[in-house]
Amino acid sequence: MPATVSSVDWPWQFSPEVKEALAKGRPIVALESTLIAHGLPYPDNLAAAKAMEEAVRSAGAVPATVAILDGRIGVGINAAALERLGQSSQAAKSNRADLPAYLSASQTAATTVSATIFLAHQAGIAFFATGGIGGVHRGETWDISADLLELARTPMLTVCSGAKSLLHLPRTWELLEALAIPVVGYGTREFPAFYLPNSGLRLVHAFDEVQEVAAFHRWHRRLGGHGLLVVQPPPPSELSSPQVEAWIEQAEDEAAGRGIAGKDRTPFILSKLHEWSASLTLQVNQALAVQNARLAGLLAAADFNLGD
């Protein structure tokens, strides 16, 4: 099975489906597990995780949800593990830098975008889908997501709906450019704002056909590129930019007042948005995650059909 030399002796736990797909070179799409353990409430999180896996399969690829399970690297975790993560309040949240701690202590942790990209690449997977990536946070802060640095150094095509709305999107966009991470629009000419289709940031590269994106990716890889970001807008909804912005500002103030920071900040703000929007942001989050999983599956299948 494909694996880098450094990862051969790691504590892998591949599902039979993923193991077979790796051995036969079939298209695979990695999925993160933070969405399950920290991004959405139960049982919506479990429903979203299952729907994302089904969306990948319907597009012609094999889904591989990634998580750390009792010190083992699960790639394609089973239904019982999904349920465990979905109901657990004890699962940690691991970015790439945290992985040694949870592996050495045989703990369980949901993997963020950065950790999932890193582990998926080590396992031989080149496609990944998520809701929205992390980025540069608002305010005068050095709070920058590890997602961006991982994209800059790891060969992985990532499908998302832009960066999360609670971030400083113009600064995130500038850093993506500075890190030489190409951003390709699918069905959009503008960088999406997660819950909203528009951010005011125009894309340089945009396509309307899966085959066009696959060809771009092929050349990106041939030229030695690392991370490639493919973005598509979220499904239409009744959310408006002024209302979402007002909720974000209110949630930011509340988080600051309660001393909520670091890894706990984003889940707190997202939970407040779900509450104040009467679950509309929750519904959009679920829908865009499933939509992105399907597109990643289509791109993985198209790349497989292109051959070497």
C-alpha positions as CSV (number, residue, x, y, z in Angstrom):
1,M,0.0,0.0,0.0
2,P,1.3,3.5,-0.8
3,A,3.0,5.2,2.2
4,T,6.0,7.4,2.6
5,V,9.1,5.8,4.1
6,S,8.7,7.8,7.3
7,S,5.2,6.5,7.9
8,V,5.5,2.8,7.3
9,D,5.8,1.9,11.0
10,W,3.1,4.2,12.3
11,P,0.1,2.8,14.1
12,W,-2.2,2.9,11.2
13,Q,-5.8,1.5,11.4
14,F,-7.2,1.4,7.8
15,S,-10.7,0.3,7.1
16,P,-10.9,-2.7,4.7
17,E,-12.5,-0.4,2.1
18,V,-9.7,2.2,2.3
19,K,-7.0,-0.5,2.5
20,E,-8.2,-2.1,-0.7
21,A,-8.5,1.3,-2.5
22,L,-5.0,2.2,-1.6
23,A,-3.6,-1.1,-2.8
24,K,-5.4,-0.8,-6.1
25,G,-4.8,2.9,-6.6
26,R,-8.4,3.9,-6.5
27,P,-9.7,7.4,-5.8
28,I,-10.0,8.3,-2.1
29,V,-11.1,11.4,-0.3
30,A,-10.0,12.2,3.2
31,L,-12.5,13.8,5.6
32,E,-11.7,15.4,9.0
33,S,-13.3,14.4,12.3
34,T,-13.3,17.8,14.1
35,L,-16.6,18.5,12.4
36,I,-18.0,15.4,14.2
37,A,-16.5,16.0,17.7
38,H,-16.4,19.8,17.9
39,G,-18.1,21.4,14.9
40,L,-21.7,20.3,15.1
41,P,-24.0,19.1,17.9
42,Y,-25.2,15.6,18.2
43,P,-27.0,14.0,16.3
44,D,-26.5,16.6,13.5
45,N,-22.8,15.9,13.5
46,L,-23.2,12.2,12.9
47,A,-25.8,12.7,10.2
48,A,-23.4,15.1,8.4
49,A,-20.5,12.7,8.7
50,K,-22.5,9.9,7.2
51,A,-23.9,12.1,4.5
52,M,-20.4,13.3,3.5
53,E,-19.1,9.8,3.2
54,E,-22.1,8.8,1.1
55,A,-21.6,11.9,-1.1
56,V,-18.0,10.8,-1.8
57,R,-19.1,7.3,-2.7
58,S,-21.9,8.6,-5.0
59,A,-19.2,10.6,-6.8
60,G,-17.1,7.5,-7.5
61,A,-14.5,7.7,-4.8
62,V,-13.9,6.0,-1.4
63,P,-14.3,8.1,1.8
64,A,-11.7,8.0,4.5
65,T,-12.7,9.8,7.7
66,V,-9.5,10.4,9.8
67,A,-9.2,10.4,13.6
68,I,-6.9,9.3,16.4
69,L,-8.5,6.4,18.2
70,D,-6.9,5.2,21.4
71,G,-3.5,6.1,20.0
72,R,-4.0,4.6,16.5
73,I,-4.4,6.6,13.3
74,G,-7.8,5.7,12.0
75,V,-8.2,6.2,8.2
76,G,-11.7,5.2,7.2
77,I,-13.2,4.9,10.7
78,N,-16.2,2.6,11.2
79,A,-19.8,3.4,12.2
80,A,-19.1,2.6,15.9
81,A,-16.1,5.1,15.9
82,L,-18.2,7.7,14.2
83,E,-20.9,7.3,16.9
84,R,-18.3,7.4,19.7
85,L,-16.8,10.7,18.4
86,G,-20.3,12.1,17.8
87,Q,-21.5,11.5,21.4
88,S,-18.2,12.0,23.2
89,S,-17.4,15.2,25.1
90,Q,-14.0,13.9,26.0
91,A,-12.4,13.6,22.5
92,A,-9.5,16.1,22.1
93,K,-9.0,18.4,19.2
94,S,-5.7,17.8,17.4
95,N,-3.9,19.9,14.9
96,R,-0.7,18.6,13.4
97,A,1.5,19.8,16.3
98,D,-0.7,17.9,18.8
99,L,-0.4,14.5,17.1
100,P,2.6,13.3,19.1
101,A,0.9,13.9,22.4
102,Y,-2.3,12.0,21.6
103,L,-0.4,9.1,19.9
104,S,2.2,8.7,22.7
105,A,-0.5,8.7,25.4
106,S,-2.9,6.4,23.4
107,Q,-5.6,8.9,23.5
108,T,-8.6,9.7,21.2
109,A,-8.7,12.9,19.3
110,A,-10.6,14.4,16.4
111,T,-8.3,15.7,13.7
112,T,-8.5,19.3,12.4
113,V,-7.8,20.3,8.8
114,S,-4.1,20.5,9.3
115,A,-3.8,17.2,11.1
116,T,-6.0,15.4,8.5
117,I,-4.1,16.8,5.6
118,F,-0.8,15.7,7.1
119,L,-2.0,12.2,8.0
120,A,-3.9,11.7,4.7
121,H,-0.8,12.6,2.7
122,Q,1.3,10.2,4.7
123,A,-1.2,7.4,4.0
124,G,-1.1,8.1,0.2
125,I,-4.3,10.1,-0.2
126,A,-4.3,13.3,-2.3
127,F,-7.8,14.6,-2.0
128,F,-9.6,16.2,1.0
129,A,-12.9,17.8,1.7
130,T,-14.0,20.0,4.6
131,G,-16.5,22.8,5.3
132,G,-14.2,25.8,5.6
133,I,-10.5,26.1,6.3
134,G,-9.0,28.1,9.1
135,G,-7.1,31.4,8.5
136,V,-6.1,34.7,10.0
137,H,-8.3,35.7,13.0
138,R,-9.7,39.2,13.5
139,G,-8.1,41.9,15.6
140,E,-4.5,42.7,16.2
141,T,-3.4,39.2,16.8
142,W,-0.9,36.5,15.6
143,D,-3.7,33.9,15.8
144,I,-3.2,32.2,12.4
145,S,-4.5,28.7,11.7
146,A,-2.1,25.9,11.2
147,D,-4.3,24.9,8.2
148,L,-2.6,27.5,6.0
149,L,0.9,26.3,6.7
150,E,0.0,22.7,6.2
151,L,-1.6,23.5,2.8
152,A,1.6,25.3,1.9
153,R,3.9,22.3,2.5
154,T,1.7,19.3,1.8
155,P,0.5,18.1,-1.6
156,M,-3.2,17.9,-1.1
157,L,-6.2,19.1,-3.1
158,T,-8.6,20.6,-0.6
159,V,-12.3,21.4,-1.4
160,C,-14.0,23.9,0.9
161,S,-16.4,26.8,0.9
162,G,-13.6,29.3,1.6
163,A,-12.5,30.2,5.1
164,K,-14.8,30.4,8.1
165,S,-16.8,33.6,8.2
166,L,-15.6,34.5,11.7
167,L,-12.1,35.1,10.3
168,H,-10.4,38.1,8.7
169,L,-11.0,37.0,5.1
170,P,-8.9,39.7,3.3
171,R,-5.8,38.9,5.5
172,T,-6.5,35.1,5.0
173,W,-6.6,35.7,1.3
174,E,-3.3,37.6,1.3
175,L,-1.6,34.9,3.3
176,L,-2.8,32.2,0.9
177,E,-1.2,34.2,-1.9
178,A,2.0,34.8,0.0
179,L,2.3,31.0,0.8
180,A,1.8,30.2,-3.0
181,I,-1.4,28.2,-2.4
182,P,-3.5,28.5,-5.5
183,V,-7.2,29.1,-5.0
184,V,-9.4,27.8,-7.8
185,G,-13.1,28.6,-7.9
186,Y,-15.6,26.0,-9.0
187,G,-18.9,27.6,-10.1
188,T,-17.8,30.9,-8.6
189,R,-15.6,33.9,-9.4
190,E,-15.4,35.0,-5.8
191,F,-13.8,33.6,-2.7
192,P,-16.7,32.2,-0.6
193,A,-17.3,33.3,2.9
194,F,-18.4,29.9,4.3
195,Y,-22.0,30.6,5.2
196,L,-22.2,33.2,2.4
197,P,-21.3,33.0,-1.3
198,N,-19.6,36.4,-1.5
199,S,-16.7,38.0,0.3
200,G,-15.8,40.7,-2.2
201,L,-12.5,38.9,-3.0
202,R,-12.3,38.1,-6.7
203,L,-10.6,34.9,-7.8
204,V,-7.9,34.8,-10.5
205,H,-8.7,31.2,-11.5
206,A,-12.2,29.9,-11.9
207,F,-13.8,27.0,-13.8
208,D,-17.3,25.6,-14.3
209,E,-16.3,22.0,-15.2
210,V,-14.8,19.3,-13.0
211,Q,-12.5,18.2,-15.8
212,E,-11.1,21.8,-16.0
213,V,-10.2,21.8,-12.3
214,A,-8.7,18.3,-12.6
215,A,-6.5,19.5,-15.5
216,F,-5.4,22.5,-13.4
217,H,-4.6,20.2,-10.5
218,R,-2.6,17.8,-12.8
219,W,-0.3,20.7,-13.9
220,H,-0.1,22.1,-10.4
221,R,1.3,18.7,-9.3
222,R,3.6,18.3,-12.3
223,L,5.1,21.7,-11.5
224,G,5.9,20.7,-7.9
225,G,3.1,22.5,-6.2
226,H,1.9,21.6,-2.8
227,G,-1.5,22.5,-1.4
228,L,-4.3,23.5,-3.9
229,L,-7.5,25.0,-2.6
230,V,-10.7,24.4,-4.6
231,V,-13.6,26.6,-3.4
232,Q,-17.3,26.6,-4.2
233,P,-20.1,28.7,-2.7
234,P,-22.4,27.3,-0.1
235,P,-26.0,26.3,-1.1
236,P,-28.4,29.2,-1.3
237,S,-30.0,30.2,2.1
238,E,-31.8,33.1,3.7
239,L,-28.7,34.2,5.6
240,S,-27.5,37.8,4.9
241,S,-24.1,39.3,5.3
242,P,-25.1,42.1,7.7
243,Q,-26.9,39.7,10.0
244,V,-24.1,37.1,10.0
245,E,-21.5,39.9,10.6
246,A,-23.6,41.2,13.6
247,W,-23.8,37.8,15.1
248,I,-20.1,37.2,14.7
249,E,-19.2,40.5,16.4
250,Q,-21.6,39.8,19.3
251,A,-20.1,36.3,19.7
252,E,-16.5,37.6,19.5
253,D,-17.4,40.1,22.3
254,E,-18.9,37.4,24.4
255,A,-16.0,35.1,23.9
256,A,-13.5,37.8,24.9
257,G,-15.6,38.6,28.0
258,R,-15.6,35.0,29.1
259,G,-11.9,34.5,28.4
260,I,-12.6,31.9,25.7
261,A,-9.6,31.7,23.4
262,G,-7.4,29.3,21.4
263,K,-9.0,26.0,20.2
264,D,-12.2,26.7,22.1
265,R,-12.9,30.0,20.4
266,T,-14.1,28.9,17.0
267,P,-16.5,26.1,18.4
268,F,-17.9,28.7,20.8
269,I,-18.6,31.3,18.1
270,L,-20.1,28.7,15.8
271,S,-22.4,27.4,18.5
272,K,-23.6,31.0,19.2
273,L,-24.3,31.5,15.5
274,H,-26.3,28.2,15.4
275,E,-28.3,29.4,18.4
276,W,-29.0,32.9,17.3
277,S,-29.9,31.9,13.7
278,A,-32.4,29.3,15.0
279,S,-30.1,26.6,13.5
280,L,-30.0,28.1,10.0
281,T,-26.2,28.4,10.1
282,L,-26.1,24.8,11.3
283,Q,-28.2,23.7,8.3
284,V,-26.0,25.6,5.9
285,N,-22.9,24.2,7.5
286,Q,-24.1,20.7,7.0
287,A,-25.2,21.3,3.5
288,L,-22.0,22.9,2.3
289,A,-19.9,20.1,3.9
290,V,-21.8,17.4,2.0
291,Q,-21.6,19.5,-1.2
292,N,-17.9,19.8,-0.8
293,A,-17.4,16.1,-0.1
294,R,-19.2,15.3,-3.4
295,L,-17.1,17.7,-5.4
296,A,-13.9,16.2,-3.9
297,G,-15.1,12.8,-4.9
298,L,-15.8,13.9,-8.4
299,L,-12.3,15.5,-8.7
300,A,-10.6,12.4,-7.3
301,A,-12.5,10.2,-9.7
302,A,-11.6,12.6,-12.6
303,D,-8.0,12.5,-11.7
304,F,-8.1,8.7,-11.6
305,N,-9.6,8.6,-15.0
306,L,-6.9,10.9,-16.4
307,G,-4.3,8.4,-15.6
308,D,-0.6,9.2,-14.9
